[in-house]
């Protein structure tokens, strides 16, 4: 199992980033209908990127190891 700085397990870091990515998706989606539409679109994009990238890293660590 990989570890990050301070001995934090990699699955904890990836899991946290996946949850934050899902939160950004939800928050951005809810902001699109308000006056903050450009900010909502940016949050949706960043949330999708966070979710997919860290999900990909986690999946690769499970398959390769």
CHARMM internal coordinates of N, CA and C (Angstrom, degrees):
IC EDIT
DIST 1 N 1 CA 1.4462
DIST 1 CA 1 C 1.5328
ANGL 1 N 1 CA 1 C 108.07
DIST 1 C 2 N 1.2965
ANGL 1 CA 1 C 2 N 116.25
DIHE 1 N 1 CA 1 C 2 N 134.52
DIST 2 N 2 CA 1.4593
ANGL 1 C 2 N 2 CA 121.61
DIHE 1 CA 1 C 2 N 2 CA 177.84
DIST 2 CA 2 C 1.5142
ANGL 2 N 2 CA 2 C 110.25
DIHE 1 C 2 N 2 CA 2 C -77.69
DIST 2 C 3 N 1.3145
ANGL 2 CA 2 C 3 N 114.29
DIHE 2 N 2 CA 2 C 3 N 151.22
DIST 3 N 3 CA 1.4604
ANGL 2 C 3 N 3 CA 120.04
DIHE 2 CA 2 C 3 N 3 CA 177.12
DIST 3 CA 3 C 1.5167
ANGL 3 N 3 CA 3 C 108.99
DIHE 2 C 3 N 3 CA 3 C -131.41
DIST 3 C 4 N 1.3094
ANGL 3 CA 3 C 4 N 115.14
DIHE 3 N 3 CA 3 C 4 N 147.64
DIST 4 N 4 CA 1.4532
ANGL 3 C 4 N 4 CA 121.66
DIHE 3 CA 3 C 4 N 4 CA 176.31
DIST 4 CA 4 C 1.5184
ANGL 4 N 4 CA 4 C 108.81
DIHE 3 C 4 N 4 CA 4 C -96.29
DIST 4 C 5 N 1.3034
ANGL 4 CA 4 C 5 N 116.77
DIHE 4 N 4 CA 4 C 5 N -174.58
DIST 5 N 5 CA 1.4508
ANGL 4 C 5 N 5 CA 122.49
DIHE 4 CA 4 C 5 N 5 CA -178.41
DIST 5 CA 5 C 1.5325
ANGL 5 N 5 CA 5 C 110.67
DIHE 4 C 5 N 5 CA 5 C -57.15
DIST 5 C 6 N 1.3075
ANGL 5 CA 5 C 6 N 115.59
DIHE 5 N 5 CA 5 C 6 N 135.93
DIST 6 N 6 CA 1.4579
ANGL 5 C 6 N 6 CA 120.24
DIHE 5 CA 5 C 6 N 6 CA 179.82
DIST 6 CA 6 C 1.5166
ANGL 6 N 6 CA 6 C 113.03
DIHE 5 C 6 N 6 CA 6 C 82.74
DIST 6 C 7 N 1.3204
ANGL 6 CA 6 C 7 N 118.30
DIHE 6 N 6 CA 6 C 7 N 6.63
DIST 7 N 7 CA 1.4585
ANGL 6 C 7 N 7 CA 121.52
DIHE 6 CA 6 C 7 N 7 CA 178.21
DIST 7 CA 7 C 1.5129
ANGL 7 N 7 CA 7 C 115.12
DIHE 6 C 7 N 7 CA 7 C 80.49
DIST 7 C 8 N 1.3409
ANGL 7 CA 7 C 8 N 117.12
DIHE 7 N 7 CA 7 C 8 N 16.44
DIST 8 N 8 CA 1.4644
ANGL 7 C 8 N 8 CA 120.20
DIHE 7 CA 7 C 8 N 8 CA 179.39
DIST 8 CA 8 C 1.5311
ANGL 8 N 8 CA 8 C 108.46
DIHE 7 C 8 N 8 CA 8 C -74.35
DIST 8 C 9 N 1.3297
ANGL 8 CA 8 C 9 N 118.53
DIHE 8 N 8 CA 8 C 9 N 127.77
DIST 9 N 9 CA 1.4635
ANGL 8 C 9 N 9 CA 120.30
DIHE 8 CA 8 C 9 N 9 CA 179.84
DIST 9 CA 9 C 1.5263
ANGL 9 N 9 CA 9 C 111.35
DIHE 8 C 9 N 9 CA 9 C -63.40
DIST 9 C 10 N 1.3190
ANGL 9 CA 9 C 10 N 114.88
DIHE 9 N 9 CA 9 C 10 N 143.64
DIST 10 N 10 CA 1.4666
ANGL 9 C 10 N 10 CA 119.80
DIHE 9 CA 9 C 10 N 10 CA -176.12
DIST 10 CA 10 C 1.5285
ANGL 10 N 10 CA 10 C 112.00
DIHE 9 C 10 N 10 CA 10 C -63.70
DIST 10 C 11 N 1.3313
ANGL 10 CA 10 C 11 N 118.27
DIHE 10 N 10 CA 10 C 11 N -34.65
DIST 11 N 11 CA 1.4636
ANGL 10 C 11 N 11 CA 119.10
DIHE 10 CA 10 C 11 N 11 CA -179.15
DIST 11 CA 11 C 1.5301
ANGL 11 N 11 CA 11 C 111.51
DIHE 10 C 11 N 11 CA 11 C -64.52
DIST 11 C 12 N 1.3343
ANGL 11 CA 11 C 12 N 117.51
DIHE 11 N 11 CA 11 C 12 N -28.89
DIST 12 N 12 CA 1.4683
ANGL 11 C 12 N 12 CA 120.20
DIHE 11 CA 11 C 12 N 12 CA 177.85
DIST 12 CA 12 C 1.5285
ANGL 12 N 12 CA 12 C 110.38
DIHE 11 C 12 N 12 CA 12 C -68.98
DIST 12 C 13 N 1.3216
ANGL 12 CA 12 C 13 N 116.28
DIHE 12 N 12 CA 12 C 13 N -42.02
DIST 13 N 13 CA 1.4615
ANGL 12 C 13 N 13 CA 120.61
DIHE 12 CA 12 C 13 N 13 CA 178.90
DIST 13 CA 13 C 1.5266
ANGL 13 N 13 CA 13 C 109.94
DIHE 12 C 13 N 13 CA 13 C -65.63
DIST 13 C 14 N 1.3223
ANGL 13 CA 13 C 14 N 116.71
DIHE 13 N 13 CA 13 C 14 N -48.25
DIST 14 N 14 CA 1.4720
ANGL 13 C 14 N 14 CA 120.04
DIHE 13 CA 13 C 14 N 14 CA -179.07
DIST 14 CA 14 C 1.5193
ANGL 14 N 14 CA 14 C 111.24
DIHE 13 C 14 N 14 CA 14 C -64.28
DIST 14 C 15 N 1.3342
ANGL 14 CA 14 C 15 N 116.83
DIHE 14 N 14 CA 14 C 15 N -41.42
DIST 15 N 15 CA 1.4625
ANGL 14 C 15 N 15 CA 120.01
DIHE 14 CA 14 C 15 N 15 CA 178.82
DIST 15 CA 15 C 1.5197
ANGL 15 N 15 CA 15 C 112.16
DIHE 14 C 15 N 15 CA 15 C -62.63
DIST 15 C 16 N 1.3214
ANGL 15 CA 15 C 16 N 116.73
DIHE 15 N 15 CA 15 C 16 N -41.59
DIST 16 N 16 CA 1.4571
ANGL 15 C 16 N 16 CA 120.38
DIHE 15 CA 15 C 16 N 16 CA 177.78
DIST 16 CA 16 C 1.5263
ANGL 16 N 16 CA 16 C 110.93
DIHE 15 C 16 N 16 CA 16 C -63.80
DIST 16 C 17 N 1.3323
ANGL 16 CA 16 C 17 N 117.30
DIHE 16 N 16 CA 16 C 17 N -42.92
DIST 17 N 17 CA 1.4636
ANGL 16 C 17 N 17 CA 120.25
DIHE 16 CA 16 C 17 N 17 CA 178.98
DIST 17 CA 17 C 1.5304
ANGL 17 N 17 CA 17 C 111.48
DIHE 16 C 17 N 17 CA 17 C -66.16
DIST 17 C 18 N 1.3150
ANGL 17 CA 17 C 18 N 117.62
DIHE 17 N 17 CA 17 C 18 N -34.50
DIST 18 N 18 CA 1.4640
ANGL 17 C 18 N 18 CA 120.65
DIHE 17 CA 17 C 18 N 18 CA 176.92
DIST 18 CA 18 C 1.5275
ANGL 18 N 18 CA 18 C 109.78
DIHE 17 C 18 N 18 CA 18 C -65.90
DIST 18 C 19 N 1.3276
ANGL 18 CA 18 C 19 N 117.53
DIHE 18 N 18 CA 18 C 19 N -43.93
DIST 19 N 19 CA 1.4704
ANGL 18 C 19 N 19 CA 120.55
DIHE 18 CA 18 C 19 N 19 CA 178.81
DIST 19 CA 19 C 1.5232
ANGL 19 N 19 CA 19 C 111.80
DIHE 18 C 19 N 19 CA 19 C -64.84
DIST 19 C 20 N 1.3275
ANGL 19 CA 19 C 20 N 117.33
DIHE 19 N 19 CA 19 C 20 N -41.31
DIST 20 N 20 CA 1.4685
ANGL 19 C 20 N 20 CA 120.07
DIHE 19 CA 19 C 20 N 20 CA 177.91
DIST 20 CA 20 C 1.5214
ANGL 20 N 20 CA 20 C 110.06
DIHE 19 C 20 N 20 CA 20 C -65.80
DIST 20 C 21 N 1.3291
ANGL 20 CA 20 C 21 N 117.17
DIHE 20 N 20 CA 20 C 21 N -37.83
DIST 21 N 21 CA 1.4580
ANGL 20 C 21 N 21 CA 120.46
DIHE 20 CA 20 C 21 N 21 CA 176.24
DIST 21 CA 21 C 1.5181
ANGL 21 N 21 CA 21 C 112.12
DIHE 20 C 21 N 21 CA 21 C -61.89
DIST 21 C 22 N 1.3302
ANGL 21 CA 21 C 22 N 116.70
DIHE 21 N 21 CA 21 C 22 N -42.15
DIST 22 N 22 CA 1.4641
ANGL 21 C 22 N 22 CA 119.95
DIHE 21 CA 21 C 22 N 22 CA 176.69
DIST 22 CA 22 C 1.5296
ANGL 22 N 22 CA 22 C 111.12
DIHE 21 C 22 N 22 CA 22 C -65.11
DIST 22 C 23 N 1.3259
ANGL 22 CA 22 C 23 N 116.58
DIHE 22 N 22 CA 22 C 23 N -37.65
DIST 23 N 23 CA 1.4672
ANGL 22 C 23 N 23 CA 120.37
DIHE 22 CA 22 C 23 N 23 CA 177.09
DIST 23 CA 23 C 1.5282
ANGL 23 N 23 CA 23 C 110.55
DIHE 22 C 23 N 23 CA 23 C -64.31
DIST 23 C 24 N 1.3275
ANGL 23 CA 23 C 24 N 117.26
DIHE 23 N 23 CA 23 C 24 N -43.36
DIST 24 N 24 CA 1.4650
ANGL 23 C 24 N 24 CA 120.48
DIHE 23 CA 23 C 24 N 24 CA 177.49
DIST 24 CA 24 C 1.5227
ANGL 24 N 24 CA 24 C 110.94
DIHE 23 C 24 N 24 CA 24 C -61.79
DIST 24 C 25 N 1.3369
ANGL 24 CA 24 C 25 N 117.08
DIHE 24 N 24 CA 24 C 25 N -39.52
DIST 25 N 25 CA 1.4709
ANGL 24 C 25 N 25 CA 119.76
DIHE 24 CA 24 C 25 N 25 CA 176.71
DIST 25 CA 25 C 1.5262
ANGL 25 N 25 CA 25 C 110.33
DIHE 24 C 25 N 25 CA 25 C -60.30
DIST 25 C 26 N 1.3171
ANGL 25 CA 25 C 26 N 116.72
DIHE 25 N 25 CA 25 C 26 N -48.33
DIST 26 N 26 CA 1.4657
ANGL 25 C 26 N 26 CA 121.31
DIHE 25 CA 25 C 26 N 26 CA -178.77
DIST 26 CA 26 C 1.5268
ANGL 26 N 26 CA 26 C 111.28
DIHE 25 C 26 N 26 CA 26 C -63.64
DIST 26 C 27 N 1.3371
ANGL 26 CA 26 C 27 N 116.21
DIHE 26 N 26 CA 26 C 27 N -46.67
DIST 27 N 27 CA 1.4599
ANGL 26 C 27 N 27 CA 120.44
DIHE 26 CA 26 C 27 N 27 CA -178.72
DIST 27 CA 27 C 1.5267
ANGL 27 N 27 CA 27 C 110.94
DIHE 26 C 27 N 27 CA 27 C -64.59
DIST 27 C 28 N 1.3229
ANGL 27 CA 27 C 28 N 117.25
DIHE 27 N 27 CA 27 C 28 N -44.25
DIST 28 N 28 CA 1.4565
ANGL 27 C 28 N 28 CA 120.58
DIHE 27 CA 27 C 28 N 28 CA 179.25
DIST 28 CA 28 C 1.5120
ANGL 28 N 28 CA 28 C 112.17
DIHE 27 C 28 N 28 CA 28 C -63.51
DIST 28 C 29 N 1.3357
ANGL 28 CA 28 C 29 N 116.26
DIHE 28 N 28 CA 28 C 29 N -40.45
DIST 29 N 29 CA 1.4693
ANGL 28 C 29 N 29 CA 120.02
DIHE 28 CA 28 C 29 N 29 CA 178.70
DIST 29 CA 29 C 1.5282
ANGL 29 N 29 CA 29 C 110.72
DIHE 28 C 29 N 29 CA 29 C -62.12
DIST 29 C 30 N 1.3256
ANGL 29 CA 29 C 30 N 116.62
DIHE 29 N 29 CA 29 C 30 N -39.92
DIST 30 N 30 CA 1.4656
ANGL 29 C 30 N 30 CA 119.95
DIHE 29 CA 29 C 30 N 30 CA 178.92
DIST 30 CA 30 C 1.5220
ANGL 30 N 30 CA 30 C 112.67
DIHE 29 C 30 N 30 CA 30 C -73.01
DIST 30 C 31 N 1.3282
ANGL 30 CA 30 C 31 N 117.69
DIHE 30 N 30 CA 30 C 31 N -25.45
DIST 31 N 31 CA 1.4642
ANGL 30 C 31 N 31 CA 121.04
DIHE 30 CA 30 C 31 N 31 CA 179.72
DIST 31 CA 31 C 1.5284
ANGL 31 N 31 CA 31 C 112.57
DIHE 30 C 31 N 31 CA 31 C -81.30
DIST 31 C 32 N 1.3269
ANGL 31 CA 31 C 32 N 117.94
DIHE 31 N 31 CA 31 C 32 N -18.47
DIST 32 N 32 CA 1.4637
ANGL 31 C 32 N 32 CA 120.65
DIHE 31 CA 31 C 32 N 32 CA -176.94
DIST 32 CA 32 C 1.5243
ANGL 32 N 32 CA 32 C 111.56
DIHE 31 C 32 N 32 CA 32 C -61.60
DIST 32 C 33 N 1.3131
ANGL 32 CA 32 C 33 N 117.73
DIHE 32 N 32 CA 32 C 33 N -34.08
DIST 33 N 33 CA 1.4644
ANGL 32 C 33 N 33 CA 120.36
DIHE 32 CA 32 C 33 N 33 CA -177.96
DIST 33 CA 33 C 1.5315
ANGL 33 N 33 CA 33 C 112.68
DIHE 32 C 33 N 33 CA 33 C -83.19
DIST 33 C 34 N 1.3096
ANGL 33 CA 33 C 34 N 118.21
DIHE 33 N 33 CA 33 C 34 N -0.56
DIST 34 N 34 CA 1.4669
ANGL 33 C 34 N 34 CA 120.78
DIHE 33 CA 33 C 34 N 34 CA -179.48
DIST 34 CA 34 C 1.5257
ANGL 34 N 34 CA 34 C 110.02
DIHE 33 C 34 N 34 CA 34 C -102.76
DIST 34 C 35 N 1.3217
ANGL 34 CA 34 C 35 N 115.94
DIHE 34 N 34 CA 34 C 35 N -170.16
DIST 35 N 35 CA 1.4623
ANGL 34 C 35 N 35 CA 119.94
DIHE 34 CA 34 C 35 N 35 CA 179.44
DIST 35 CA 35 C 1.5307
ANGL 35 N 35 CA 35 C 111.90
DIHE 34 C 35 N 35 CA 35 C -75.42
DIST 35 C 36 N 1.3299
ANGL 35 CA 35 C 36 N 117.16
DIHE 35 N 35 CA 35 C 36 N -6.51
DIST 36 N 36 CA 1.4623
ANGL 35 C 36 N 36 CA 121.87
DIHE 35 CA 35 C 36 N 36 CA 179.51
DIST 36 CA 36 C 1.5351
ANGL 36 N 36 CA 36 C 111.65
DIHE 35 C 36 N 36 CA 36 C -97.70
DIST 36 C 37 N 1.3226
ANGL 36 CA 36 C 37 N 117.38
DIHE 36 N 36 CA 36 C 37 N 37.82
DIST 37 N 37 CA 1.4580
ANGL 36 C 37 N 37 CA 121.42
DIHE 36 CA 36 C 37 N 37 CA -175.23
DIST 37 CA 37 C 1.5357
ANGL 37 N 37 CA 37 C 113.40
DIHE 36 C 37 N 37 CA 37 C -55.42
DIST 37 C 38 N 1.3459
ANGL 37 CA 37 C 38 N 120.29
DIHE 37 N 37 CA 37 C 38 N -47.05
DIST 38 N 38 CA 1.4782
ANGL 37 C 38 N 38 CA 118.46
DIHE 37 CA 37 C 38 N 38 CA 179.68
DIST 38 CA 38 C 1.5322
ANGL 38 N 38 CA 38 C 112.58
DIHE 37 C 38 N 38 CA 38 C -60.84
DIST 38 C 39 N 1.3195
ANGL 38 CA 38 C 39 N 116.93
DIHE 38 N 38 CA 38 C 39 N -37.63
DIST 39 N 39 CA 1.4619
ANGL 38 C 39 N 39 CA 119.95
DIHE 38 CA 38 C 39 N 39 CA 178.44
DIST 39 CA 39 C 1.5294
ANGL 39 N 39 CA 39 C 110.69
DIHE 38 C 39 N 39 CA 39 C -67.85
DIST 39 C 40 N 1.3130
ANGL 39 CA 39 C 40 N 116.39
DIHE 39 N 39 CA 39 C 40 N -37.17
DIST 40 N 40 CA 1.4627
ANGL 39 C 40 N 40 CA 120.09
DIHE 39 CA 39 C 40 N 40 CA 177.49
DIST 40 CA 40 C 1.5112
ANGL 40 N 40 CA 40 C 112.06
DIHE 39 C 40 N 40 CA 40 C -63.75
DIST 40 C 41 N 1.3209
ANGL 40 CA 40 C 41 N 116.77
DIHE 40 N 40 CA 40 C 41 N -41.45
DIST 41 N 41 CA 1.4712
ANGL 40 C 41 N 41 CA 120.17
DIHE 40 CA 40 C 41 N 41 CA 178.87
DIST 41 CA 41 C 1.5226
ANGL 41 N 41 CA 41 C 109.96
DIHE 40 C 41 N 41 CA 41 C -64.06
DIST 41 C 42 N 1.3257
ANGL 41 CA 41 C 42 N 117.00
DIHE 41 N 41 CA 41 C 42 N -42.12
DIST 42 N 42 CA 1.4661
ANGL 41 C 42 N 42 CA 120.42
DIHE 41 CA 41 C 42 N 42 CA 179.02
DIST 42 CA 42 C 1.5243
ANGL 42 N 42 CA 42 C 110.80
DIHE 41 C 42 N 42 CA 42 C -62.68
DIST 42 C 43 N 1.3312
ANGL 42 CA 42 C 43 N 117.08
DIHE 42 N 42 CA 42 C 43 N -41.93
DIST 43 N 43 CA 1.4615
ANGL 42 C 43 N 43 CA 120.11
DIHE 42 CA 42 C 43 N 43 CA 178.64
DIST 43 CA 43 C 1.5249
ANGL 43 N 43 CA 43 C 111.83
DIHE 42 C 43 N 43 CA 43 C -65.47
DIST 43 C 44 N 1.3224
ANGL 43 CA 43 C 44 N 117.49
DIHE 43 N 43 CA 43 C 44 N -37.62
DIST 44 N 44 CA 1.4662
ANGL 43 C 44 N 44 CA 120.08
DIHE 43 CA 43 C 44 N 44 CA 177.52
DIST 44 CA 44 C 1.5278
ANGL 44 N 44 CA 44 C 109.86
DIHE 43 C 44 N 44 CA 44 C -63.15
DIST 44 C 45 N 1.3250
ANGL 44 CA 44 C 45 N 116.52
DIHE 44 N 44 CA 44 C 45 N -44.27
DIST 45 N 45 CA 1.4619
ANGL 44 C 45 N 45 CA 120.10
DIHE 44 CA 44 C 45 N 45 CA -179.71
DIST 45 CA 45 C 1.5284
ANGL 45 N 45 CA 45 C 110.78
DIHE 44 C 45 N 45 CA 45 C -64.15
DIST 45 C 46 N 1.3354
ANGL 45 CA 45 C 46 N 117.04
DIHE 45 N 45 CA 45 C 46 N -48.46
DIST 46 N 46 CA 1.4660
ANGL 45 C 46 N 46 CA 119.56
DIHE 45 CA 45 C 46 N 46 CA 179.90
DIST 46 CA 46 C 1.5266
ANGL 46 N 46 CA 46 C 111.66
DIHE 45 C 46 N 46 CA 46 C -64.36
DIST 46 C 47 N 1.3115
ANGL 46 CA 46 C 47 N 117.58
DIHE 46 N 46 CA 46 C 47 N -38.26
DIST 47 N 47 CA 1.4581
ANGL 46 C 47 N 47 CA 120.41
DIHE 46 CA 46 C 47 N 47 CA 178.19
DIST 47 CA 47 C 1.5152
ANGL 47 N 47 CA 47 C 112.00
DIHE 46 C 47 N 47 CA 47 C -64.13
DIST 47 C 48 N 1.3256
ANGL 47 CA 47 C 48 N 116.69
DIHE 47 N 47 CA 47 C 48 N -42.05
DIST 48 N 48 CA 1.4675
ANGL 47 C 48 N 48 CA 120.13
DIHE 47 CA 47 C 48 N 48 CA 178.35
DIST 48 CA 48 C 1.5233
ANGL 48 N 48 CA 48 C 110.48
DIHE 47 C 48 N 48 CA 48 C -65.54
DIST 48 C 49 N 1.3216
ANGL 48 CA 48 C 49 N 116.92
DIHE 48 N 48 CA 48 C 49 N -40.08
DIST 49 N 49 CA 1.4661
ANGL 48 C 49 N 49 CA 120.06
DIHE 48 CA 48 C 49 N 49 CA 178.21
DIST 49 CA 49 C 1.5297
ANGL 49 N 49 CA 49 C 111.43
DIHE 48 C 49 N 49 CA 49 C -65.08
DIST 49 C 50 N 1.3240
ANGL 49 CA 49 C 50 N 116.66
DIHE 49 N 49 CA 49 C 50 N -44.76
DIST 50 N 50 CA 1.4657
ANGL 49 C 50 N 50 CA 119.84
DIHE 49 CA 49 C 50 N 50 CA 179.28
DIST 50 CA 50 C 1.5255
ANGL 50 N 50 CA 50 C 111.19
DIHE 49 C 50 N 50 CA 50 C -62.03
DIST 50 C 51 N 1.3139
ANGL 50 CA 50 C 51 N 115.63
DIHE 50 N 50 CA 50 C 51 N -47.11
DIST 51 N 51 CA 1.4604
ANGL 50 C 51 N 51 CA 119.85
DIHE 50 CA 50 C 51 N 51 CA -178.38
DIST 51 CA 51 C 1.5275
ANGL 51 N 51 CA 51 C 111.52
DIHE 50 C 51 N 51 CA 51 C -62.07
DIST 51 C 52 N 1.3190
ANGL 51 CA 51 C 52 N 116.79
DIHE 51 N 51 CA 51 C 52 N -47.73
DIST 52 N 52 CA 1.4619
ANGL 51 C 52 N 52 CA 119.30
DIHE 51 CA 51 C 52 N 52 CA -176.07
DIST 52 CA 52 C 1.5250
ANGL 52 N 52 CA 52 C 112.15
DIHE 51 C 52 N 52 CA 52 C -71.41
DIST 52 C 53 N 1.3306
ANGL 52 CA 52 C 53 N 118.31
DIHE 52 N 52 CA 52 C 53 N -41.57
DIST 53 N 53 CA 1.4631
ANGL 52 C 53 N 53 CA 120.24
DIHE 52 CA 52 C 53 N 53 CA -177.86
DIST 53 CA 53 C 1.5304
ANGL 53 N 53 CA 53 C 111.84
DIHE 52 C 53 N 53 CA 53 C -66.76
DIST 53 C 54 N 1.3194
ANGL 53 CA 53 C 54 N 117.41
DIHE 53 N 53 CA 53 C 54 N -47.57
DIST 54 N 54 CA 1.4618
ANGL 53 C 54 N 54 CA 119.16
DIHE 53 CA 53 C 54 N 54 CA -178.03
DIST 54 CA 54 C 1.5278
ANGL 54 N 54 CA 54 C 111.82
DIHE 53 C 54 N 54 CA 54 C -75.01
DIST 54 C 55 N 1.3173
ANGL 54 CA 54 C 55 N 117.17
DIHE 54 N 54 CA 54 C 55 N -29.53
DIST 55 N 55 CA 1.4599
ANGL 54 C 55 N 55 CA 119.26
DIHE 54 CA 54 C 55 N 55 CA 171.28
DIST 55 CA 55 C 1.5187
ANGL 55 N 55 CA 55 C 111.40
DIHE 54 C 55 N 55 CA 55 C -64.22
DIST 55 C 56 N 1.3257
ANGL 55 CA 55 C 56 N 116.13
DIHE 55 N 55 CA 55 C 56 N -38.72
DIST 56 N 56 CA 1.4627
ANGL 55 C 56 N 56 CA 121.81
DIHE 55 CA 55 C 56 N 56 CA 177.22
DIST 56 CA 56 C 1.5300
ANGL 56 N 56 CA 56 C 110.64
DIHE 55 C 56 N 56 CA 56 C -64.30
DIST 56 C 57 N 1.3351
ANGL 56 CA 56 C 57 N 117.19
DIHE 56 N 56 CA 56 C 57 N -44.68
DIST 57 N 57 CA 1.4661
ANGL 56 C 57 N 57 CA 120.14
DIHE 56 CA 56 C 57 N 57 CA 178.18
DIST 57 CA 57 C 1.5278
ANGL 57 N 57 CA 57 C 111.43
DIHE 56 C 57 N 57 CA 57 C -61.62
DIST 57 C 58 N 1.3176
ANGL 57 CA 57 C 58 N 116.01
DIHE 57 N 57 CA 57 C 58 N -43.10
DIST 58 N 58 CA 1.4668
ANGL 57 C 58 N 58 CA 119.92
DIHE 57 CA 57 C 58 N 58 CA -179.80
DIST 58 CA 58 C 1.5299
ANGL 58 N 58 CA 58 C 110.29
DIHE 57 C 58 N 58 CA 58 C -65.30
DIST 58 C 59 N 1.3142
ANGL 58 CA 58 C 59 N 117.39
DIHE 58 N 58 CA 58 C 59 N -43.92
DIST 59 N 59 CA 1.4656
ANGL 58 C 59 N 59 CA 121.60
DIHE 58 CA 58 C 59 N 59 CA 179.32
DIST 59 CA 59 C 1.5304
ANGL 59 N 59 CA 59 C 110.30
DIHE 58 C 59 N 59 CA 59 C -61.69
DIST 59 C 60 N 1.3324
ANGL 59 CA 59 C 60 N 117.60
DIHE 59 N 59 CA 59 C 60 N -44.55
DIST 60 N 60 CA 1.4595
ANGL 59 C 60 N 60 CA 120.94
DIHE 59 CA 59 C 60 N 60 CA 179.26
DIST 60 CA 60 C 1.5216
ANGL 60 N 60 CA 60 C 111.42
DIHE 59 C 60 N 60 CA 60 C -62.94
DIST 60 C 61 N 1.3170
ANGL 60 CA 60 C 61 N 117.66
DIHE 60 N 60 CA 60 C 61 N -37.63
DIST 61 N 61 CA 1.4754
ANGL 60 C 61 N 61 CA 119.33
DIHE 60 CA 60 C 61 N 61 CA 179.44
DIST 61 CA 61 C 1.5309
ANGL 61 N 61 CA 61 C 110.33
DIHE 60 C 61 N 61 CA 61 C -67.12
DIST 61 C 62 N 1.3234
ANGL 61 CA 61 C 62 N 117.89
DIHE 61 N 61 CA 61 C 62 N -32.12
DIST 62 N 62 CA 1.4698
ANGL 61 C 62 N 62 CA 120.11
DIHE 61 CA 61 C 62 N 62 CA 179.20
DIST 62 CA 62 C 1.5193
ANGL 62 N 62 CA 62 C 111.35
DIHE 61 C 62 N 62 CA 62 C -74.67
DIST 62 C 63 N 1.3283
ANGL 62 CA 62 C 63 N 116.56
DIHE 62 N 62 CA 62 C 63 N -37.55
DIST 63 N 63 CA 1.4683
ANGL 62 C 63 N 63 CA 120.37
DIHE 62 CA 62 C 63 N 63 CA -176.88
DIST 63 CA 63 C 1.5179
ANGL 63 N 63 CA 63 C 111.26
DIHE 62 C 63 N 63 CA 63 C -77.35
DIST 63 C 64 N 1.3302
ANGL 63 CA 63 C 64 N 117.28
DIHE 63 N 63 CA 63 C 64 N -43.21
DIST 64 N 64 CA 1.4647
ANGL 63 C 64 N 64 CA 120.64
DIHE 63 CA 63 C 64 N 64 CA -175.13
DIST 64 CA 64 C 1.5214
ANGL 64 N 64 CA 64 C 111.63
DIHE 63 C 64 N 64 CA 64 C -75.55
DIST 64 C 65 N 1.3199
ANGL 64 CA 64 C 65 N 118.30
DIHE 64 N 64 CA 64 C 65 N -39.89
DIST 65 N 65 CA 1.4880
ANGL 64 C 65 N 65 CA 120.87
DIHE 64 CA 64 C 65 N 65 CA -177.55
DIST 65 CA 65 C 1.4667
ANGL 65 N 65 CA 65 C 111.51
DIHE 64 C 65 N 65 CA 65 C -80.31
END
COOR INIT
IC SEED 1 N 1 CA 1 C
IC BUILD
